[in-house]
Amino acid sequence: MKHRSLLRFVLEGIEGVCVLLSVLCTWPLSRAWLGNWGASRAERERIWPGDALVSPNHDAYTRAVTVSAPGARVWEWVVQFGLGRAGFYSYELLERLVGIPVKNVESVEPSLQSLSVGDEIQLHPKAPGIPIALLEPGRHICFGVPDDSNATSARPDPARSWSIYIEPLGADGSRLLLRGCVEPLREPTLVKRLALAVEGPIDFVMEQRMLRTTRRLAEAVVRQRRGR
C-alpha cells in the first residue's frame, strides 16, 4: 500500500492552509464562482440520481474536473474513498488537525474495490458513518438517507445527499463530479445557521483538492500503463 510522500504531504498542507484562509475571507464574494467550481451549466442544471434522496425543495452545488483517463480508471480510486479505507484524497494535514487520523493511499488496492448499498463510509472517528443509498459501479456513489417519511428520524437536520459521479468522455477521458444537495433547516437555530455558513467554504476547499488528487492519481496510472 503506497502513501503520499512527506514532501507532498507538507506542500499540500501549506497549500491547504493558504486556500482555506483565502476562501474563508472571501466567501461572501467568491461563493458565486466557487460554489459550482468547474461544472458546466448543463451539469449544474441536470437532475442526478442522488437528487432523489432529498426533497425537491433543496439547494444544490456541483463541482467537476475533466480527467484524461477512462471512467474505469477513475472508479478504481473513487470506490476506495473513506476513513479506514484509502482516505479522502484531500488535504491530509488539515484533516489530521481536526482529529481525523487519515492516511491517504496512492495505490489501487484490490481489497478496497467493493462497496454495496447500505454500507457506511466513515468521515470522522467520532461521527456516525454516512450510508450508501445508491450505487452503480463505474458511474456513481450517492450517500444519504432516502426522502421517505418513514425514515424521518434517521435524517439529519438539514437532510442532505452527497454524491460522486463519473461521466465518460469518449474512450480515454471522463468527467469527475461531486454534487451536494441540502434541504432547508427544519429547526433553523442560530447554531445550525452558523454551522452551515462555515461548512460551505470548508467543503469547497476540501472537495476541490479531492477532485484534483483523484484526477492526478487516475492519469498517473494511465501514463504508467501506456509506458509499459
Backbone bond lengths (Angstrom), bond angles and torsions (degrees), N, CA, C in turn:
res aa  C-N    CA-C-N  psi(-1)  N-CA   C-N-CA  omega(-1)  CA-C   N-CA-C  phi
1 M - - - 1.464 - - 1.534 109.02 -
2 K 1.304 116.38 122.47 1.454 121.73 -176.67 1.523 110.78 -98.09
3 H 1.337 117.53 135.72 1.448 122.77 176.81 1.531 109.65 -115.20
4 R 1.324 116.37 162.51 1.456 119.24 -179.09 1.519 110.37 -65.41
5 S 1.314 115.72 151.20 1.458 121.29 -177.78 1.523 110.67 -69.37
6 L 1.335 115.72 159.83 1.460 121.00 177.36 1.529 110.38 -60.65
7 L 1.343 116.60 -39.86 1.467 120.28 179.85 1.518 110.62 -61.19
8 R 1.321 117.64 -46.29 1.469 120.77 179.56 1.528 110.22 -65.20
9 F 1.330 116.76 -39.53 1.464 121.10 177.91 1.528 110.39 -57.24
10 V 1.331 116.61 -46.24 1.464 121.20 -177.41 1.526 111.16 -69.91
11 L 1.345 116.41 -48.92 1.464 120.03 -176.67 1.529 111.39 -63.68
12 E 1.324 116.81 -42.60 1.453 119.40 178.87 1.528 110.82 -69.60
13 G 1.324 116.98 -31.98 1.451 120.05 176.39 1.516 111.83 -63.61
14 I 1.325 116.53 -43.80 1.464 121.03 177.40 1.532 110.00 -63.56
15 E 1.324 115.20 -43.67 1.468 119.11 177.23 1.518 110.35 -58.58
16 G 1.329 116.35 -44.97 1.458 120.66 -177.89 1.513 113.06 -60.38
17 V 1.329 117.21 -43.06 1.463 121.16 178.61 1.525 110.24 -62.08
18 C 1.332 116.52 -44.99 1.468 121.08 -178.91 1.527 111.38 -64.86
19 V 1.331 116.33 -44.62 1.462 120.00 -179.73 1.525 110.27 -65.38
20 L 1.322 116.86 -42.83 1.463 120.38 -178.74 1.531 111.35 -60.85
21 L 1.324 116.81 -47.07 1.460 120.11 -179.65 1.530 110.95 -63.06
22 S 1.325 116.29 -41.56 1.465 120.27 -179.60 1.527 111.44 -64.21
23 V 1.321 115.94 -43.70 1.466 119.92 -177.91 1.527 111.25 -69.42
24 L 1.318 116.71 -41.76 1.465 119.83 179.12 1.534 111.21 -59.91
25 C 1.325 115.79 -38.07 1.466 120.27 -177.91 1.528 113.14 -75.84
26 T 1.325 116.85 -25.49 1.471 119.99 -173.63 1.521 113.59 -112.70
27 W 1.343 118.43 1.34 1.463 120.94 -170.65 1.532 114.05 -53.88
28 P 1.325 120.09 -41.77 1.471 117.78 179.12 1.524 113.16 -56.01
29 L 1.341 117.03 -30.35 1.467 121.01 179.63 1.531 112.26 -95.15
30 S 1.332 116.99 -38.61 1.471 120.61 -173.45 1.522 113.36 -85.69
31 R 1.312 117.48 -11.17 1.469 120.64 -176.14 1.522 112.30 -56.96
32 A 1.337 117.26 -38.59 1.467 120.88 -177.00 1.523 111.57 -59.04
33 W 1.343 117.03 -33.85 1.466 120.40 179.60 1.524 111.38 -91.57
34 L 1.310 116.70 -45.19 1.464 120.46 -174.51 1.524 112.80 -75.33
35 G 1.333 116.69 -23.61 1.460 119.12 -178.62 1.515 112.57 -57.03
36 N 1.323 117.25 -39.60 1.475 121.81 178.92 1.526 110.33 -119.68
37 W 1.313 114.81 45.36 1.464 123.48 -175.72 1.532 112.11 -53.48
38 G 1.321 116.59 122.82 1.456 122.05 174.20 1.507 116.44 80.54
39 A 1.338 118.71 -8.54 1.466 121.61 -175.63 1.522 110.93 -91.11
40 S 1.317 115.73 141.34 1.459 120.58 176.32 1.530 109.72 -78.45
41 R 1.311 114.90 165.72 1.464 118.84 178.67 1.524 111.05 -60.70
42 A 1.332 116.95 -40.06 1.466 120.45 179.31 1.524 110.86 -63.21
43 E 1.317 116.79 -39.99 1.466 120.17 178.86 1.526 111.33 -67.46
44 R 1.328 116.56 -37.55 1.465 119.94 179.64 1.519 111.65 -67.77
45 E 1.324 116.50 -38.04 1.463 120.62 -173.72 1.524 113.31 -90.10
46 R 1.300 117.33 -11.78 1.460 121.11 -179.75 1.529 111.40 -67.09
47 I 1.326 116.32 147.25 1.466 121.06 173.67 1.524 107.53 -90.88
48 W 1.326 116.37 116.75 1.456 122.90 -176.43 1.527 110.28 -100.90
49 P 1.338 117.91 158.74 1.472 120.30 -177.77 1.527 113.80 -52.99
50 G 1.327 117.64 -42.46 1.454 120.41 -177.12 1.511 114.42 -67.25
51 D 1.345 117.54 -17.01 1.465 120.65 178.88 1.523 111.15 -62.38
52 A 1.336 117.00 -27.59 1.460 121.17 -177.90 1.529 112.40 -71.94
53 L 1.333 117.21 -10.03 1.462 120.31 -179.57 1.524 112.37 -80.74
54 V 1.323 117.26 -8.65 1.464 121.94 176.97 1.527 108.76 -124.78
55 S 1.304 116.20 167.73 1.458 120.28 178.92 1.527 109.91 -69.08
56 P 1.339 117.23 159.41 1.473 119.39 178.40 1.532 112.63 -58.87
57 N 1.318 116.81 -24.07 1.469 121.22 -179.98 1.533 108.81 -87.39
58 H 1.331 116.25 82.45 1.467 120.28 -179.09 1.524 110.16 -145.75
59 D 1.307 114.85 158.87 1.461 121.72 170.97 1.523 107.93 -97.47
60 A 1.329 116.60 146.42 1.462 120.08 -178.17 1.524 110.24 -137.33
61 Y 1.312 114.96 150.83 1.460 120.97 170.88 1.523 107.89 -134.38
62 T 1.321 115.85 152.48 1.460 121.72 179.84 1.518 108.39 -135.66
63 R 1.332 116.97 131.26 1.464 122.05 177.86 1.518 108.00 -127.47
64 A 1.323 116.53 145.51 1.458 117.91 -171.60 1.518 112.55 -155.33
65 V 1.340 114.53 155.97 1.462 122.46 171.65 1.525 107.96 -138.21
66 T 1.317 115.23 153.99 1.463 121.10 172.17 1.516 108.19 -92.17
67 V 1.328 116.14 133.62 1.459 121.93 -177.93 1.520 109.12 -116.88
68 S 1.331 116.45 128.40 1.470 120.68 177.70 1.522 109.36 -83.96
69 A 1.317 114.18 61.83 1.469 121.66 179.16 1.521 107.52 -159.49
70 P 1.324 118.50 145.88 1.459 120.22 178.16 1.520 111.51 -63.38
71 G 1.318 115.98 157.44 1.454 121.01 -178.37 1.514 113.94 -55.97
72 A 1.319 117.39 -35.04 1.468 120.81 -179.27 1.522 111.57 -62.40
73 R 1.332 116.81 -35.41 1.465 120.38 178.88 1.531 110.59 -73.08
74 V 1.321 116.93 -34.38 1.463 120.03 177.80 1.522 110.26 -70.29
75 W 1.314 116.52 -40.62 1.469 121.25 -178.52 1.527 111.53 -59.55
76 E 1.309 118.10 -34.90 1.466 120.85 179.61 1.525 111.80 -55.00
77 W 1.324 115.99 -32.76 1.465 120.41 179.97 1.523 111.18 -87.11
78 V 1.313 116.98 -40.97 1.462 121.37 -178.15 1.526 111.33 -60.62
79 V 1.311 117.32 -42.72 1.464 120.92 -175.06 1.526 112.19 -69.29
80 Q 1.324 117.93 -15.24 1.465 121.65 -179.95 1.531 112.88 -86.81
81 F 1.317 116.90 -6.63 1.462 124.13 -172.27 1.527 112.22 -54.48
82 G 1.339 116.79 140.34 1.460 120.40 170.41 1.511 114.31 133.30
83 L 1.321 115.80 155.54 1.455 121.93 175.55 1.524 109.16 -68.33
84 G 1.328 116.25 135.01 1.455 120.07 -175.53 1.513 112.29 81.08
85 R 1.332 115.96 0.86 1.464 122.10 176.15 1.531 107.21 -118.12
86 A 1.330 118.21 -118.79 1.466 119.61 -179.35 1.521 112.73 -98.20
87 G 1.328 117.23 4.30 1.459 120.00 -179.56 1.504 112.09 90.04
88 F 1.316 116.33 -159.66 1.457 121.87 -173.51 1.527 112.79 -117.61
89 Y 1.333 118.33 -0.14 1.466 122.68 178.74 1.527 111.97 58.28
90 S 1.311 117.54 27.08 1.459 120.41 -177.29 1.525 109.75 -117.86
91 Y 1.324 117.13 -151.59 1.459 121.02 -177.08 1.531 109.46 -79.57
92 E 1.305 115.51 96.69 1.459 121.45 -174.73 1.529 111.65 -59.70
93 L 1.325 116.93 -38.31 1.464 120.38 -179.73 1.526 110.81 -61.97
94 L 1.331 117.76 -46.32 1.458 121.31 179.87 1.523 110.76 -63.91
95 E 1.327 116.43 -38.26 1.463 119.76 179.45 1.522 111.13 -64.14
96 R 1.305 116.82 -40.79 1.460 119.64 179.32 1.518 111.50 -68.84
97 L 1.321 117.84 -32.83 1.465 121.08 179.59 1.519 112.53 -64.42
98 V 1.345 117.45 -24.99 1.469 120.36 178.13 1.526 111.49 -101.71
99 G 1.322 116.15 18.31 1.463 120.05 171.99 1.508 116.41 88.02
100 I 1.331 117.69 16.97 1.466 120.14 177.22 1.533 108.22 -98.71
101 P 1.323 118.10 110.83 1.468 120.59 -176.18 1.530 112.16 -80.60
102 V 1.312 115.39 60.73 1.458 120.50 -174.11 1.526 110.61 -92.76
103 K 1.310 115.16 147.39 1.458 121.52 173.25 1.522 105.99 -136.86
104 N 1.322 115.29 102.98 1.459 119.93 -172.87 1.526 112.23 -67.99
105 V 1.316 115.00 133.77 1.461 122.45 -178.05 1.530 109.30 -92.45
106 E 1.326 115.98 137.91 1.466 120.69 -179.84 1.526 111.06 -119.30
107 S 1.315 115.43 37.65 1.460 121.33 174.72 1.521 108.09 -145.07
108 V 1.321 116.09 150.04 1.460 121.15 176.77 1.525 107.79 -77.65
109 E 1.335 116.03 121.29 1.458 121.54 -176.03 1.528 110.64 -108.51
110 P 1.333 117.86 115.32 1.468 120.51 -179.59 1.524 113.46 -54.15
111 S 1.320 118.06 -32.90 1.464 121.17 -177.42 1.523 112.81 -72.28
112 L 1.334 117.39 -10.66 1.462 121.31 -177.70 1.524 112.40 -112.58
113 Q 1.313 117.31 18.01 1.457 120.74 -173.64 1.527 114.03 -95.80
114 S 1.326 116.89 16.08 1.462 119.33 -177.47 1.528 110.52 -132.59
115 L 1.332 115.81 130.21 1.458 123.14 173.39 1.521 108.18 -140.44
116 S 1.335 117.02 156.70 1.455 122.09 179.32 1.517 109.95 -138.40
117 V 1.314 116.00 156.91 1.463 120.46 174.00 1.526 108.49 -58.65
118 G 1.316 116.28 134.44 1.459 121.29 -177.73 1.513 113.17 100.90
119 D 1.337 116.96 -22.58 1.469 119.45 175.02 1.528 108.75 -63.71
120 E 1.318 116.00 149.98 1.455 120.60 178.00 1.521 109.94 -114.33
121 I 1.314 115.89 136.65 1.457 122.63 177.34 1.522 108.10 -106.58
122 Q 1.312 116.01 126.55 1.455 120.10 -178.26 1.525 110.15 -88.51
123 L 1.342 115.78 136.56 1.457 121.90 178.24 1.526 112.02 -104.94
124 H 1.330 116.24 -28.98 1.464 121.70 -179.12 1.524 107.78 -145.52
125 P 1.335 118.11 140.74 1.463 119.78 -176.55 1.521 114.29 -61.91
126 K 1.340 117.72 -20.99 1.458 120.54 -178.57 1.527 112.87 -103.51
127 A 1.321 116.79 6.72 1.465 120.87 -179.09 1.529 109.72 -117.97
128 P 1.337 117.03 149.45 1.467 119.33 176.62 1.521 111.01 -64.61
129 G 1.305 116.38 153.65 1.454 120.13 179.10 1.524 111.22 -70.95
130 I 1.326 115.81 159.59 1.466 120.57 175.94 1.529 108.19 -99.44
131 P 1.335 117.52 128.48 1.464 120.42 -174.51 1.521 113.05 -79.56
132 I 1.311 115.20 146.67 1.463 121.17 172.89 1.519 107.73 -83.18
133 A 1.328 116.57 118.18 1.453 121.53 -178.18 1.526 112.07 -96.99
134 L 1.338 116.42 -33.24 1.459 121.87 -179.05 1.520 108.47 -138.41
135 L 1.316 116.09 140.92 1.463 119.49 179.30 1.523 109.89 -152.70
136 E 1.314 115.11 129.51 1.468 122.03 170.90 1.516 106.83 -129.24
137 P 1.339 117.47 105.63 1.466 120.00 -176.00 1.525 112.04 -50.97
138 G 1.325 114.38 132.12 1.450 120.69 179.76 1.508 114.53 86.30
139 R 1.354 117.63 -11.01 1.460 119.54 -174.77 1.530 113.82 -126.01
140 H 1.335 118.67 -47.13 1.460 117.08 -179.17 1.520 112.96 -160.62
141 I 1.338 113.98 155.14 1.457 124.19 169.14 1.523 106.08 -130.49
142 C 1.335 117.16 125.61 1.455 122.05 -179.26 1.526 109.25 -120.18
143 F 1.310 115.77 123.01 1.455 121.79 -179.79 1.521 109.85 -101.65
144 G 1.329 116.15 140.92 1.454 120.57 176.89 1.508 111.68 150.11
145 V 1.326 115.62 177.72 1.462 122.96 176.18 1.518 107.39 -109.55
146 P 1.339 119.07 127.68 1.464 120.71 -176.67 1.519 112.66 -53.65
147 D 1.321 115.27 146.77 1.465 122.19 178.98 1.521 108.50 -74.85
148 D 1.320 116.01 82.52 1.454 123.49 -174.92 1.526 107.30 -134.58
149 S 1.298 116.64 127.66 1.465 119.77 -177.73 1.517 111.94 -59.12
150 N 1.333 117.40 -27.24 1.459 120.22 179.66 1.519 112.14 -72.43
151 A 1.345 116.28 -14.74 1.462 120.30 -177.66 1.528 111.54 -108.82
152 T 1.338 116.76 16.15 1.460 120.60 -175.33 1.516 112.30 -55.98
153 S 1.312 117.35 -40.89 1.461 120.85 -176.79 1.521 112.13 -65.05
154 A 1.333 116.90 -23.25 1.464 120.41 -178.28 1.522 112.05 -91.28
155 R 1.324 116.96 -5.87 1.457 120.76 -176.34 1.520 110.17 -92.00
156 P 1.320 117.39 128.88 1.472 119.77 178.86 1.521 110.36 -70.46
157 D 1.312 115.52 169.72 1.456 121.11 175.53 1.528 107.91 -119.11
158 P 1.337 119.50 108.23 1.458 125.23 8.11 1.529 112.41 -83.80
159 A 1.334 115.94 149.62 1.458 120.22 172.66 1.523 108.61 -70.19
160 R 1.323 116.09 144.93 1.458 119.50 -176.70 1.519 110.80 -155.06
161 S 1.305 114.85 164.24 1.468 121.44 169.33 1.519 107.51 -129.40
162 W 1.315 115.59 153.67 1.469 121.40 178.99 1.518 106.52 -141.71
163 S 1.318 116.61 124.72 1.463 120.13 -170.16 1.522 112.15 -135.05
164 I 1.324 114.06 151.47 1.471 122.34 175.19 1.526 106.94 -119.09
165 Y 1.331 115.89 128.19 1.466 121.02 -178.25 1.526 110.54 -124.56
166 I 1.312 115.10 146.74 1.460 122.15 174.09 1.525 107.48 -124.73
167 E 1.315 115.78 120.92 1.454 121.75 179.27 1.528 109.14 -115.96
168 P 1.348 118.30 124.19 1.465 120.08 -178.47 1.522 113.05 -68.17
169 L 1.328 114.92 144.74 1.465 122.59 172.30 1.523 106.68 -124.81
170 G 1.302 117.02 83.54 1.458 119.89 -175.60 1.521 110.98 71.40
171 A 1.337 115.59 -159.28 1.462 120.48 -176.03 1.521 113.11 -83.49
172 D 1.328 117.45 -22.71 1.466 120.03 -170.70 1.523 114.83 -121.14
173 G 1.319 117.19 11.28 1.448 118.89 -178.89 1.507 111.97 -145.11
174 S 1.322 116.10 167.72 1.453 120.76 179.80 1.523 110.14 -160.99
175 R 1.314 114.48 164.21 1.457 121.90 172.20 1.526 107.40 -109.19
176 L 1.314 115.39 132.69 1.461 122.14 176.83 1.527 106.85 -111.20
177 L 1.337 115.95 123.11 1.458 120.70 -174.36 1.525 111.67 -127.65
178 L 1.324 114.89 145.26 1.457 122.16 169.36 1.521 106.87 -116.93
179 R 1.317 116.38 135.53 1.471 119.89 179.40 1.527 109.36 -135.86
180 G 1.300 115.06 129.48 1.453 120.78 176.59 1.511 110.51 -117.75
181 C 1.326 117.05 137.30 1.461 122.69 177.37 1.523 107.92 -124.96
182 V 1.317 116.75 129.21 1.462 121.31 -175.80 1.525 109.73 -129.82
183 E 1.336 115.57 125.76 1.454 120.68 176.60 1.532 110.33 -78.45
184 P 1.328 117.56 160.80 1.467 119.78 173.89 1.531 110.22 -62.21
185 L 1.311 116.70 151.86 1.455 121.39 177.30 1.527 110.93 -62.73
186 R 1.323 116.45 133.93 1.461 120.09 173.98 1.527 110.42 -76.65
187 E 1.340 116.14 -33.71 1.463 122.21 177.33 1.532 106.97 -126.04
188 P 1.320 117.01 86.68 1.477 120.69 -173.52 1.529 113.65 -76.22
189 T 1.323 115.92 67.82 1.459 120.11 177.13 1.527 109.93 -74.18
190 L 1.320 115.95 163.26 1.457 120.55 -179.76 1.523 110.91 -61.58
191 V 1.329 117.17 -40.46 1.468 121.16 -179.32 1.523 110.70 -61.81
192 K 1.331 116.37 -44.38 1.465 119.80 -179.40 1.531 110.96 -67.90
193 R 1.306 117.35 -36.73 1.463 120.14 178.01 1.532 111.22 -64.50
194 L 1.317 115.14 -43.35 1.461 119.29 178.87 1.522 111.11 -65.20
195 A 1.347 116.63 -40.43 1.461 120.54 179.56 1.526 111.13 -61.22
196 L 1.328 117.09 -42.84 1.464 120.57 178.31 1.520 111.58 -65.70
197 A 1.330 116.39 -37.61 1.464 120.18 179.98 1.524 111.19 -63.78
198 V 1.330 117.09 -36.35 1.463 121.19 179.95 1.520 111.31 -79.43
199 E 1.331 116.51 -33.90 1.467 120.64 -178.34 1.520 112.13 -61.22
200 G 1.319 117.62 -37.63 1.459 120.82 -175.49 1.515 113.81 -54.04
201 P 1.330 119.16 -58.73 1.463 119.58 -179.43 1.527 113.21 -66.29
202 I 1.338 117.18 -35.20 1.471 119.30 179.37 1.521 110.40 -65.68
203 D 1.336 116.23 -42.69 1.470 119.63 177.87 1.520 110.81 -58.85
204 F 1.336 116.68 -43.34 1.460 118.61 179.32 1.523 111.27 -60.26
205 V 1.318 117.15 -47.52 1.465 121.32 -176.79 1.530 110.48 -58.22
206 M 1.316 117.47 -47.39 1.456 120.55 -175.90 1.532 111.80 -74.27
207 E 1.330 116.90 -36.31 1.458 119.84 -176.08 1.520 112.89 -74.72
208 Q 1.333 117.59 -36.30 1.467 117.73 178.66 1.529 110.37 -65.98
209 R 1.325 117.43 -34.63 1.462 119.93 176.51 1.521 110.54 -70.19
210 M 1.328 117.33 -38.22 1.459 120.22 176.61 1.525 111.24 -59.56
211 L 1.318 116.49 -45.09 1.466 120.52 178.79 1.523 111.18 -62.34
212 R 1.313 116.71 -45.57 1.464 120.98 -177.88 1.519 111.95 -66.76
213 T 1.320 117.18 -39.09 1.466 119.61 179.22 1.515 111.19 -68.71
214 T 1.323 117.04 -42.62 1.469 120.14 177.93 1.520 110.44 -59.93
215 R 1.330 116.47 -40.86 1.466 120.55 176.56 1.527 110.48 -61.16
216 R 1.321 117.13 -47.06 1.474 120.90 -179.54 1.524 111.29 -58.67
217 L 1.310 116.76 -44.79 1.462 120.69 -176.85 1.527 111.70 -68.05
218 A 1.328 116.53 -43.56 1.463 119.62 -179.21 1.525 111.14 -66.02
219 E 1.326 116.94 -42.16 1.464 119.86 -179.93 1.526 110.90 -67.99
220 A 1.325 118.15 -33.23 1.461 120.91 178.26 1.523 111.09 -64.22
221 V 1.337 116.37 -40.12 1.469 119.81 178.47 1.521 110.32 -63.23
222 V 1.328 116.94 -41.69 1.461 120.83 179.62 1.529 110.53 -63.05
223 R 1.325 117.21 -43.21 1.467 120.25 178.71 1.516 111.10 -62.93
224 Q 1.304 116.95 -41.50 1.462 120.51 -179.53 1.522 111.35 -63.51
225 R 1.318 117.06 -41.10 1.465 120.20 -178.05 1.524 110.92 -71.92
226 R 1.323 116.59 -32.35 1.452 119.02 177.76 1.529 110.86 -71.76
227 G 1.327 115.96 -27.19 1.455 119.98 -177.64 1.511 114.33 -80.26
228 R 1.318 116.29 -10.06 1.473 119.02 -179.49 1.518 111.99 -72.31
